[in-house]
Amino acid sequence: MNKTAFCLFFKKATGESFVAYLNVFRLQMACTMLTRSSKNISEICYAVGFTDIPYFNRAFKSSVTAFHRRSTGLRCGMHLRRRGRAADPAGCPRLNDYGR
C-alpha cells in the first residue's frame, strides 16, 4: 500500500489524518514521560519523535490548552511539577480526549 492510499484509508477508518493522530499520540507519550521521568523537555521532545523543539512546544501547549478547555481540574504533570506537587498521569491528555 502506498503512502497516499494508506493516508486515505486511515482517514476513512478514524475520521482524522494519520499525521494528526500521530502528533496526538506523541504528545500523549510526552505527557506521560513528563510525569514519570526526570528527563528534560528537549530529551522528551526527541524521544517521542519530534525533531523541532519550538514546534513541539507549540503543539504541546495547544493540546494541553485544548484539553483543559474540555475538562475540569485535570492538569498535565508538567504544570504540577512546576508548582511542586505530585504529578497525576491520569490528568494527561489521552487520545480519546481530542474530540473523537
Biopython code that builds the backbone (N, CA, C, O; Angstrom):
import numpy as np
from Bio.PDB.StructureBuilder import StructureBuilder

atoms = [
    (1, "MET", "N", (0.851, -1.165, 0.000)),
    (1, "MET", "CA", (0.000, 0.000, 0.000)),
    (1, "MET", "C", (0.907, 1.242, 0.000)),
    (1, "MET", "O", (1.820, 1.348, 0.819)),
    (2, "ASN", "N", (0.655, 2.155, -0.901)),
    (2, "ASN", "CA", (1.495, 3.354, -0.944)),
    (2, "ASN", "C", (1.031, 4.368, 0.102)),
    (2, "ASN", "O", (-0.011, 4.192, 0.734)),
    (3, "LYS", "N", (1.816, 5.427, 0.275)),
    (3, "LYS", "CA", (1.565, 6.418, 1.316)),
    (3, "LYS", "C", (0.195, 7.085, 1.162)),
    (3, "LYS", "O", (-0.537, 7.228, 2.141)),
    (4, "THR", "N", (-0.152, 7.489, -0.049)),
    (4, "THR", "CA", (-1.422, 8.165, -0.295)),
    (4, "THR", "C", (-2.603, 7.257, 0.026)),
    (4, "THR", "O", (-3.563, 7.683, 0.667)),
    (5, "ALA", "N", (-2.529, 6.000, -0.422)),
    (5, "ALA", "CA", (-3.612, 5.056, -0.159)),
    (5, "ALA", "C", (-3.765, 4.809, 1.343)),
    (5, "ALA", "O", (-4.879, 4.748, 1.862)),
    (6, "PHE", "N", (-2.632, 4.668, 2.032)),
    (6, "PHE", "CA", (-2.691, 4.460, 3.475)),
    (6, "PHE", "C", (-3.338, 5.649, 4.174)),
    (6, "PHE", "O", (-4.199, 5.470, 5.036)),
    (7, "CYS", "N", (-2.929, 6.859, 3.808)),
    (7, "CYS", "CA", (-3.490, 8.059, 4.450)),
    (7, "CYS", "C", (-4.994, 8.175, 4.214)),
    (7, "CYS", "O", (-5.735, 8.552, 5.122)),
    (8, "LEU", "N", (-5.447, 7.856, 3.008)),
    (8, "LEU", "CA", (-6.882, 7.879, 2.719)),
    (8, "LEU", "C", (-7.622, 6.812, 3.530)),
    (8, "LEU", "O", (-8.684, 7.076, 4.095)),
    (9, "PHE", "N", (-7.052, 5.609, 3.579)),
    (9, "PHE", "CA", (-7.647, 4.521, 4.353)),
    (9, "PHE", "C", (-7.727, 4.898, 5.829)),
    (9, "PHE", "O", (-8.755, 4.689, 6.474)),
    (10, "PHE", "N", (-6.651, 5.448, 6.354)),
    (10, "PHE", "CA", (-6.599, 5.818, 7.770)),
    (10, "PHE", "C", (-7.641, 6.890, 8.096)),
    (10, "PHE", "O", (-8.323, 6.814, 9.118)),
    (11, "LYS", "N", (-7.754, 7.878, 7.227)),
    (11, "LYS", "CA", (-8.718, 8.956, 7.460)),
    (11, "LYS", "C", (-10.151, 8.423, 7.434)),
    (11, "LYS", "O", (-10.985, 8.832, 8.243)),
    (12, "LYS", "N", (-10.435, 7.504, 6.500)),
    (12, "LYS", "CA", (-11.777, 6.911, 6.447)),
    (12, "LYS", "C", (-12.063, 6.096, 7.702)),
    (12, "LYS", "O", (-13.175, 6.131, 8.229)),
    (13, "ALA", "N", (-11.074, 5.371, 8.176)),
    (13, "ALA", "CA", (-11.260, 4.494, 9.327)),
    (13, "ALA", "C", (-11.367, 5.247, 10.647)),
    (13, "ALA", "O", (-12.126, 4.844, 11.528)),
    (14, "THR", "N", (-10.610, 6.343, 10.794)),
    (14, "THR", "CA", (-10.547, 7.022, 12.089)),
    (14, "THR", "C", (-11.211, 8.389, 12.106)),
    (14, "THR", "O", (-11.534, 8.909, 13.174)),
    (15, "GLY", "N", (-11.418, 8.976, 10.934)),
    (15, "GLY", "CA", (-12.016, 10.299, 10.873)),
    (15, "GLY", "C", (-11.025, 11.437, 10.993)),
    (15, "GLY", "O", (-11.421, 12.602, 11.000)),
    (16, "GLU", "N", (-9.737, 11.121, 11.089)),
    (16, "GLU", "CA", (-8.723, 12.172, 11.124)),
    (16, "GLU", "C", (-7.468, 11.704, 10.401)),
    (16, "GLU", "O", (-7.283, 10.512, 10.157)),
    (17, "SER", "N", (-6.624, 12.649, 10.067)),
    (17, "SER", "CA", (-5.427, 12.304, 9.299)),
    (17, "SER", "C", (-4.439, 11.528, 10.165)),
    (17, "SER", "O", (-4.450, 11.615, 11.392)),
    (18, "PHE", "N", (-3.589, 10.768, 9.484)),
    (18, "PHE", "CA", (-2.573, 9.994, 10.190)),
    (18, "PHE", "C", (-1.617, 10.907, 10.936)),
    (18, "PHE", "O", (-1.236, 10.607, 12.068)),
    (19, "VAL", "N", (-1.224, 12.011, 10.327)),
    (19, "VAL", "CA", (-0.286, 12.945, 10.955)),
    (19, "VAL", "C", (-0.895, 13.542, 12.229)),
    (19, "VAL", "O", (-0.210, 13.652, 13.246)),
    (20, "ALA", "N", (-2.166, 13.924, 12.183)),
    (20, "ALA", "CA", (-2.825, 14.469, 13.371)),
    (20, "ALA", "C", (-2.878, 13.414, 14.478)),
    (20, "ALA", "O", (-2.609, 13.714, 15.641)),
    (21, "TYR", "N", (-3.222, 12.190, 14.114)),
    (21, "TYR", "CA", (-3.284, 11.101, 15.083)),
    (21, "TYR", "C", (-1.908, 10.845, 15.692)),
    (21, "TYR", "O", (-1.778, 10.671, 16.904)),
    (22, "LEU", "N", (-0.883, 10.826, 14.838)),
    (22, "LEU", "CA", (0.478, 10.581, 15.305)),
    (22, "LEU", "C", (0.933, 11.682, 16.255)),
    (22, "LEU", "O", (1.568, 11.398, 17.270)),
    (23, "ASN", "N", (0.621, 12.923, 15.941)),
    (23, "ASN", "CA", (1.012, 14.020, 16.819)),
    (23, "ASN", "C", (0.337, 13.911, 18.181)),
    (23, "ASN", "O", (0.978, 14.147, 19.205)),
    (24, "VAL", "N", (-0.943, 13.559, 18.210)),
    (24, "VAL", "CA", (-1.643, 13.386, 19.483)),
    (24, "VAL", "C", (-1.016, 12.246, 20.271)),
    (24, "VAL", "O", (-0.827, 12.354, 21.483)),
    (25, "PHE", "N", (-0.694, 11.157, 19.588)),
    (25, "PHE", "CA", (-0.048, 10.032, 20.264)),
    (25, "PHE", "C", (1.293, 10.450, 20.847)),
    (25, "PHE", "O", (1.607, 10.111, 21.988)),
    (26, "ARG", "N", (2.083, 11.181, 20.076)),
    (26, "ARG", "CA", (3.392, 11.645, 20.554)),
    (26, "ARG", "C", (3.241, 12.580, 21.753)),
    (26, "ARG", "O", (4.020, 12.504, 22.704)),
    (27, "LEU", "N", (2.249, 13.453, 21.709)),
    (27, "LEU", "CA", (2.027, 14.371, 22.820)),
    (27, "LEU", "C", (1.557, 13.636, 24.066)),
    (27, "LEU", "O", (1.905, 14.012, 25.185)),
    (28, "GLN", "N", (0.766, 12.588, 23.871)),
    (28, "GLN", "CA", (0.340, 11.755, 24.998)),
    (28, "GLN", "C", (1.563, 11.100, 25.645)),
    (28, "GLN", "O", (1.692, 11.083, 26.869)),
    (29, "MET", "N", (2.446, 10.570, 24.824)),
    (29, "MET", "CA", (3.654, 9.944, 25.353)),
    (29, "MET", "C", (4.536, 10.969, 26.065)),
    (29, "MET", "O", (5.119, 10.670, 27.107)),
    (30, "ALA", "N", (4.633, 12.169, 25.507)),
    (30, "ALA", "CA", (5.434, 13.223, 26.132)),
    (30, "ALA", "C", (4.874, 13.571, 27.502)),
    (30, "ALA", "O", (5.629, 13.750, 28.458)),
    (31, "CYS", "N", (3.575, 13.665, 27.601)),
    (31, "CYS", "CA", (2.944, 13.985, 28.880)),
    (31, "CYS", "C", (3.223, 12.891, 29.909)),
    (31, "CYS", "O", (3.525, 13.178, 31.067)),
    (32, "THR", "N", (3.120, 11.661, 29.483)),
    (32, "THR", "CA", (3.418, 10.543, 30.372)),
    (32, "THR", "C", (4.877, 10.587, 30.820)),
    (32, "THR", "O", (5.175, 10.377, 31.996)),
    (33, "MET", "N", (5.778, 10.857, 29.888)),
    (33, "MET", "CA", (7.200, 10.927, 30.233)),
    (33, "MET", "C", (7.481, 12.082, 31.184)),
    (33, "MET", "O", (8.329, 11.960, 32.068)),
    (34, "LEU", "N", (6.787, 13.194, 31.017)),
    (34, "LEU", "CA", (6.988, 14.332, 31.920)),
    (34, "LEU", "C", (6.595, 13.982, 33.351)),
    (34, "LEU", "O", (7.194, 14.475, 34.306)),
    (35, "THR", "N", (5.595, 13.136, 33.488)),
    (35, "THR", "CA", (5.136, 12.783, 34.831)),
    (35, "THR", "C", (5.932, 11.650, 35.449)),
    (35, "THR", "O", (5.952, 11.508, 36.672)),
    (36, "ARG", "N", (6.584, 10.844, 34.634)),
    (36, "ARG", "CA", (7.224, 9.637, 35.168)),
    (36, "ARG", "C", (8.736, 9.603, 35.036)),
    (36, "ARG", "O", (9.362, 8.646, 35.492)),
    (37, "SER", "N", (9.338, 10.603, 34.434)),
    (37, "SER", "CA", (10.794, 10.559, 34.274)),
    (37, "SER", "C", (11.407, 11.882, 34.708)),
    (37, "SER", "O", (10.711, 12.871, 34.937)),
    (38, "SER", "N", (12.709, 11.868, 34.812)),
    (38, "SER", "CA", (13.420, 13.089, 35.191)),
    (38, "SER", "C", (14.086, 13.731, 33.976)),
    (38, "SER", "O", (14.901, 14.641, 34.127)),
    (39, "LYS", "N", (13.744, 13.266, 32.772)),
    (39, "LYS", "CA", (14.317, 13.842, 31.555)),
    (39, "LYS", "C", (13.832, 15.265, 31.371)),
    (39, "LYS", "O", (12.737, 15.624, 31.805)),
    (40, "ASN", "N", (14.663, 16.078, 30.718)),
    (40, "ASN", "CA", (14.224, 17.442, 30.453)),
    (40, "ASN", "C", (13.365, 17.470, 29.193)),
    (40, "ASN", "O", (13.259, 16.470, 28.483)),
    (41, "ILE", "N", (12.757, 18.613, 28.922)),
    (41, "ILE", "CA", (11.781, 18.719, 27.846)),
    (41, "ILE", "C", (12.397, 18.428, 26.483)),
    (41, "ILE", "O", (11.765, 17.773, 25.655)),
    (42, "SER", "N", (13.617, 18.900, 26.231)),
    (42, "SER", "CA", (14.218, 18.638, 24.914)),
    (42, "SER", "C", (14.493, 17.152, 24.715)),
    (42, "SER", "O", (14.316, 16.644, 23.607)),
    (43, "GLU", "N", (14.920, 16.445, 25.751)),
    (43, "GLU", "CA", (15.131, 14.998, 25.641)),
    (43, "GLU", "C", (13.815, 14.283, 25.348)),
    (43, "GLU", "O", (13.773, 13.362, 24.533)),
    (44, "ILE", "N", (12.756, 14.703, 26.006)),
    (44, "ILE", "CA", (11.444, 14.097, 25.782)),
    (44, "ILE", "C", (10.944, 14.404, 24.386)),
    (44, "ILE", "O", (10.365, 13.541, 23.726)),
    (45, "CYS", "N", (11.162, 15.626, 23.932)),
    (45, "CYS", "CA", (10.768, 16.023, 22.581)),
    (45, "CYS", "C", (11.333, 15.053, 21.545)),
    (45, "CYS", "O", (10.601, 14.539, 20.699)),
    (46, "TYR", "N", (12.624, 14.811, 21.619)),
    (46, "TYR", "CA", (13.270, 13.908, 20.656)),
    (46, "TYR", "C", (12.873, 12.452, 20.885)),
    (46, "TYR", "O", (12.735, 11.690, 19.929)),
    (47, "ALA", "N", (12.690, 12.063, 22.142)),
    (47, "ALA", "CA", (12.343, 10.671, 22.455)),
    (47, "ALA", "C", (10.987, 10.268, 21.885)),
    (47, "ALA", "O", (10.799, 9.112, 21.504)),
    (48, "VAL", "N", (10.039, 11.203, 21.821)),
    (48, "VAL", "CA", (8.710, 10.866, 21.319)),
    (48, "VAL", "C", (8.567, 11.057, 19.813)),
    (48, "VAL", "O", (7.511, 10.767, 19.250)),
    (49, "GLY", "N", (9.622, 11.544, 19.154)),
    (49, "GLY", "CA", (9.596, 11.603, 17.703)),
    (49, "GLY", "C", (9.529, 12.979, 17.079)),
    (49, "GLY", "O", (9.528, 13.088, 15.853)),
    (50, "PHE", "N", (9.472, 14.032, 17.873)),
    (50, "PHE", "CA", (9.533, 15.371, 17.307)),
    (50, "PHE", "C", (10.986, 15.721, 17.036)),
    (50, "PHE", "O", (11.876, 15.296, 17.773)),
    (51, "THR", "N", (11.232, 16.491, 15.987)),
    (51, "THR", "CA", (12.607, 16.873, 15.654)),
    (51, "THR", "C", (12.844, 18.370, 15.779)),
    (51, "THR", "O", (13.956, 18.847, 15.552)),
    (52, "ASP", "N", (11.804, 19.108, 16.140)),
    (52, "ASP", "CA", (11.891, 20.556, 16.239)),
    (52, "ASP", "C", (11.310, 20.990, 17.583)),
    (52, "ASP", "O", (10.101, 20.908, 17.797)),
    (53, "ILE", "N", (12.176, 21.453, 18.490)),
    (53, "ILE", "CA", (11.734, 21.793, 19.835)),
    (53, "ILE", "C", (10.691, 22.918, 19.844)),
    (53, "ILE", "O", (9.695, 22.798, 20.558)),
    (54, "PRO", "N", (10.875, 24.003, 19.083)),
    (54, "PRO", "CA", (9.828, 25.039, 19.097)),
    (54, "PRO", "C", (8.462, 24.522, 18.616)),
    (54, "PRO", "O", (7.431, 24.912, 19.164)),
    (55, "TYR", "N", (8.446, 23.649, 17.600)),
    (55, "TYR", "CA", (7.179, 23.072, 17.143)),
    (55, "TYR", "C", (6.573, 22.186, 18.228)),
    (55, "TYR", "O", (5.367, 22.234, 18.471)),
    (56, "PHE", "N", (7.407, 21.381, 18.878)),
    (56, "PHE", "CA", (6.932, 20.537, 19.977)),
    (56, "PHE", "C", (6.302, 21.397, 21.074)),
    (56, "PHE", "O", (5.226, 21.075, 21.579)),
    (57, "ASN", "N", (6.972, 22.485, 21.438)),
    (57, "ASN", "CA", (6.449, 23.367, 22.490)),
    (57, "ASN", "C", (5.094, 23.950, 22.108)),
    (57, "ASN", "O", (4.181, 23.991, 22.933)),
    (58, "ARG", "N", (4.957, 24.402, 20.855)),
    (58, "ARG", "CA", (3.677, 24.957, 20.402)),
    (58, "ARG", "C", (2.591, 23.888, 20.398)),
    (58, "ARG", "O", (1.479, 24.126, 20.870)),
    (59, "ALA", "N", (2.914, 22.709, 19.864)),
    (59, "ALA", "CA", (1.937, 21.624, 19.789)),
    (59, "ALA", "C", (1.519, 21.178, 21.189)),
    (59, "ALA", "O", (0.336, 20.956, 21.446)),
    (60, "PHE", "N", (2.487, 21.049, 22.086)),
    (60, "PHE", "CA", (2.189, 20.616, 23.450)),
    (60, "PHE", "C", (1.310, 21.644, 24.149)),
    (60, "PHE", "O", (0.313, 21.292, 24.779)),
    (61, "LYS", "N", (1.677, 22.893, 24.038)),
    (61, "LYS", "CA", (0.899, 23.944, 24.692)),
    (61, "LYS", "C", (-0.532, 23.998, 24.158)),
    (61, "LYS", "O", (-1.483, 24.104, 24.932)),
    (62, "SER", "N", (-0.680, 23.926, 22.848)),
    (62, "SER", "CA", (-2.037, 23.997, 22.288)),
    (62, "SER", "C", (-2.857, 22.761, 22.637)),
    (62, "SER", "O", (-4.063, 22.875, 22.857)),
    (63, "SER", "N", (-2.239, 21.583, 22.692)),
    (63, "SER", "CA", (-3.001, 20.377, 23.032)),
    (63, "SER", "C", (-3.413, 20.382, 24.491)),
    (63, "SER", "O", (-4.535, 19.993, 24.816)),
    (64, "VAL", "N", (-2.532, 20.812, 25.371)),
    (64, "VAL", "CA", (-2.870, 20.857, 26.792)),
    (64, "VAL", "C", (-3.910, 21.937, 27.035)),
    (64, "VAL", "O", (-4.823, 21.739, 27.836)),
    (65, "THR", "N", (-3.790, 23.084, 26.355)),
    (65, "THR", "CA", (-4.781, 24.148, 26.487)),
    (65, "THR", "C", (-6.142, 23.676, 26.004)),
    (65, "THR", "O", (-7.152, 23.928, 26.662)),
    (66, "ALA", "N", (-6.187, 22.994, 24.861)),
    (66, "ALA", "CA", (-7.458, 22.475, 24.340)),
    (66, "ALA", "C", (-8.035, 21.433, 25.293)),
    (66, "ALA", "O", (-9.246, 21.391, 25.509)),
    (67, "PHE", "N", (-7.189, 20.609, 25.851)),
    (67, "PHE", "CA", (-7.636, 19.596, 26.794)),
    (67, "PHE", "C", (-8.246, 20.247, 28.032)),
    (67, "PHE", "O", (-9.288, 19.805, 28.516)),
    (68, "HIS", "N", (-7.604, 21.292, 28.546)),
    (68, "HIS", "CA", (-8.110, 21.972, 29.738)),
    (68, "HIS", "C", (-9.465, 22.623, 29.480)),
    (68, "HIS", "O", (-10.303, 22.689, 30.380)),
    (69, "ARG", "N", (-9.680, 23.096, 28.276)),
    (69, "ARG", "CA", (-10.972, 23.699, 27.962)),
    (69, "ARG", "C", (-12.099, 22.677, 28.033)),
    (69, "ARG", "O", (-13.233, 23.022, 28.365)),
    (70, "ARG", "N", (-11.786, 21.405, 27.719)),
    (70, "ARG", "CA", (-12.813, 20.375, 27.691)),
    (70, "ARG", "C", (-12.941, 19.620, 29.011)),
    (70, "ARG", "O", (-13.862, 18.821, 29.180)),
    (71, "SER", "N", (-12.047, 19.859, 29.923)),
    (71, "SER", "CA", (-12.107, 19.104, 31.177)),
    (71, "SER", "C", (-12.157, 20.062, 32.363)),
    (71, "SER", "O", (-12.004, 21.276, 32.220)),
    (72, "THR", "N", (-12.370, 19.492, 33.501)),
    (72, "THR", "CA", (-12.389, 20.329, 34.702)),
    (72, "THR", "C", (-11.382, 19.796, 35.691)),
    (72, "THR", "O", (-11.477, 18.654, 36.139)),
    (73, "GLY", "N", (-10.426, 20.618, 36.025)),
    (73, "GLY", "CA", (-9.490, 20.286, 37.086)),
    (73, "GLY", "C", (-8.338, 19.373, 36.734)),
    (73, "GLY", "O", (-7.456, 19.181, 37.571)),
    (74, "LEU", "N", (-8.293, 18.809, 35.562)),
    (74, "LEU", "CA", (-7.186, 17.914, 35.239)),
    (74, "LEU", "C", (-6.020, 18.718, 34.675)),
    (74, "LEU", "O", (-6.202, 19.582, 33.818)),
    (75, "ARG", "N", (-4.844, 18.427, 35.159)),
    (75, "ARG", "CA", (-3.661, 19.141, 34.692)),
    (75, "ARG", "C", (-2.591, 18.135, 34.317)),
    (75, "ARG", "O", (-2.474, 17.071, 34.925)),
    (76, "CYS", "N", (-1.840, 18.477, 33.340)),
    (76, "CYS", "CA", (-0.732, 17.618, 32.940)),
    (76, "CYS", "C", (0.369, 17.735, 33.984)),
    (76, "CYS", "O", (0.493, 18.757, 34.659)),
    (77, "GLY", "N", (1.155, 16.695, 34.108)),
    (77, "GLY", "CA", (2.211, 16.650, 35.113)),
    (77, "GLY", "C", (3.207, 17.777, 35.033)),
    (77, "GLY", "O", (3.784, 18.155, 36.053)),
    (78, "MET", "N", (3.430, 18.332, 33.848)),
    (78, "MET", "CA", (4.402, 19.405, 33.717)),
    (78, "MET", "C", (3.976, 20.598, 34.566)),
    (78, "MET", "O", (4.808, 21.198, 35.246)),
    (79, "HIS", "N", (2.705, 20.947, 34.536)),
    (79, "HIS", "CA", (2.216, 22.072, 35.304)),
    (79, "HIS", "C", (2.275, 21.757, 36.799)),
    (79, "HIS", "O", (2.583, 22.630, 37.611)),
    (80, "LEU", "N", (1.981, 20.521, 37.154)),
    (80, "LEU", "CA", (2.025, 20.142, 38.561)),
    (80, "LEU", "C", (3.457, 20.151, 39.073)),
    (80, "LEU", "O", (3.715, 20.562, 40.204)),
    (81, "ARG", "N", (4.391, 19.696, 38.234)),
    (81, "ARG", "CA", (5.788, 19.666, 38.640)),
    (81, "ARG", "C", (6.290, 21.077, 38.899)),
    (81, "ARG", "O", (7.037, 21.302, 39.851)),
    (82, "ARG", "N", (5.894, 22.020, 38.072)),
    (82, "ARG", "CA", (6.317, 23.411, 38.266)),
    (82, "ARG", "C", (5.803, 23.968, 39.584)),
    (82, "ARG", "O", (6.461, 24.805, 40.202)),
    (83, "ARG", "N", (4.653, 23.518, 40.013)),
    (83, "ARG", "CA", (4.058, 24.030, 41.244)),
    (83, "ARG", "C", (4.496, 23.221, 42.472)),
    (83, "ARG", "O", (4.067, 23.508, 43.589)),
    (84, "GLY", "N", (5.352, 22.210, 42.264)),
    (84, "GLY", "CA", (5.892, 21.457, 43.379)),
    (84, "GLY", "C", (4.971, 20.402, 43.943)),
    (84, "GLY", "O", (5.197, 19.910, 45.049)),
    (85, "ARG", "N", (3.927, 20.043, 43.200)),
    (85, "ARG", "CA", (3.015, 18.998, 43.666)),
    (85, "ARG", "C", (3.298, 17.704, 42.910)),
    (85, "ARG", "O", (3.976, 17.708, 41.883)),
    (86, "ALA", "N", (2.786, 16.629, 43.415)),
    (86, "ALA", "CA", (2.944, 15.339, 42.742)),
    (86, "ALA", "C", (2.186, 15.349, 41.425)),
    (86, "ALA", "O", (1.080, 15.883, 41.341)),
    (87, "ALA", "N", (2.774, 14.768, 40.413)),
    (87, "ALA", "CA", (2.144, 14.701, 39.091)),
    (87, "ALA", "C", (1.111, 13.591, 39.060)),
    (87, "ALA", "O", (1.293, 12.542, 39.679)),
    (88, "ASP", "N", (0.027, 13.827, 38.336)),
    (88, "ASP", "CA", (-1.047, 12.856, 38.192)),
    (88, "ASP", "C", (-1.121, 12.413, 36.744)),
    (88, "ASP", "O", (-1.665, 13.147, 35.919)),
    (89, "PRO", "N", (-0.587, 11.220, 36.389)),
    (89, "PRO", "CA", (-0.625, 10.784, 34.996)),
    (89, "PRO", "C", (-2.045, 10.684, 34.449)),
    (89, "PRO", "O", (-2.245, 10.781, 33.238)),
    (90, "ALA", "N", (-3.027, 10.494, 35.317)),
    (90, "ALA", "CA", (-4.405, 10.416, 34.844)),
    (90, "ALA", "C", (-4.882, 11.764, 34.316)),
    (90, "ALA", "O", (-5.876, 11.823, 33.592)),
    (91, "GLY", "N", (-4.194, 12.841, 34.664)),
    (91, "GLY", "CA", (-4.578, 14.166, 34.210)),
    (91, "GLY", "C", (-4.023, 14.541, 32.860)),
    (91, "GLY", "O", (-4.327, 15.619, 32.348)),
    (92, "CYS", "N", (-3.229, 13.695, 32.279)),
    (92, "CYS", "CA", (-2.650, 13.988, 30.971)),
    (92, "CYS", "C", (-3.669, 13.745, 29.869)),
    (92, "CYS", "O", (-4.532, 12.878, 30.004)),
    (93, "PRO", "N", (-3.578, 14.498, 28.785)),
    (93, "PRO", "CA", (-4.487, 14.261, 27.660)),
    (93, "PRO", "C", (-4.323, 12.838, 27.133)),
    (93, "PRO", "O", (-3.210, 12.317, 27.056)),
    (94, "ARG", "N", (-5.415, 12.234, 26.781)),
    (94, "ARG", "CA", (-5.395, 10.898, 26.188)),
    (94, "ARG", "C", (-5.923, 10.991, 24.771)),
    (94, "ARG", "O", (-6.576, 11.970, 24.409)),
    (95, "LEU", "N", (-5.645, 9.988, 23.979)),
    (95, "LEU", "CA", (-6.061, 10.002, 22.581)),
    (95, "LEU", "C", (-7.557, 10.234, 22.438)),
    (95, "LEU", "O", (-7.986, 10.963, 21.544)),
    (96, "ASN", "N", (-8.352, 9.627, 23.303)),
    (96, "ASN", "CA", (-9.806, 9.763, 23.154)),
    (96, "ASN", "C", (-10.335, 11.072, 23.737)),
    (96, "ASN", "O", (-11.545, 11.298, 23.714)),
    (97, "ASP", "N", (-9.466, 11.945, 24.260)),
    (97, "ASP", "CA", (-9.890, 13.234, 24.794)),
    (97, "ASP", "C", (-9.859, 14.332, 23.744)),
    (97, "ASP", "O", (-10.114, 15.493, 24.064)),
    (98, "TYR", "N", (-9.559, 13.997, 22.522)),
    (98, "TYR", "CA", (-9.400, 15.002, 21.482)),
    (98, "TYR", "C", (-10.572, 15.013, 20.512)),
    (98, "TYR", "O", (-10.369, 15.128, 19.303)),
    (99, "GLY", "N", (-11.762, 14.897, 21.008)),
    (99, "GLY", "CA", (-12.963, 15.053, 20.195)),
    (99, "GLY", "C", (-13.311, 13.867, 19.322)),
    (99, "GLY", "O", (-14.090, 14.007, 18.379)),
    (100, "ARG", "N", (-12.766, 12.726, 19.606)),
    (100, "ARG", "CA", (-13.106, 11.543, 18.812)),
    (100, "ARG", "C", (-14.325, 10.878, 19.363)),
    (100, "ARG", "O", (-14.769, 9.861, 18.829)),
]
sb = StructureBuilder()
sb.init_structure("model")
sb.init_model(0)
sb.init_chain("A")
sb.init_seg("    ")
for serial, (resi, resn, name, xyz) in enumerate(atoms, 1):
    if name == "N":
        sb.init_residue(resn, " ", resi, " ")
    sb.init_atom(name, np.array(xyz, "f"), 0.0, 1.0, " ", f" {name:<3s}", serial, name[0])
structure = sb.get_structure()
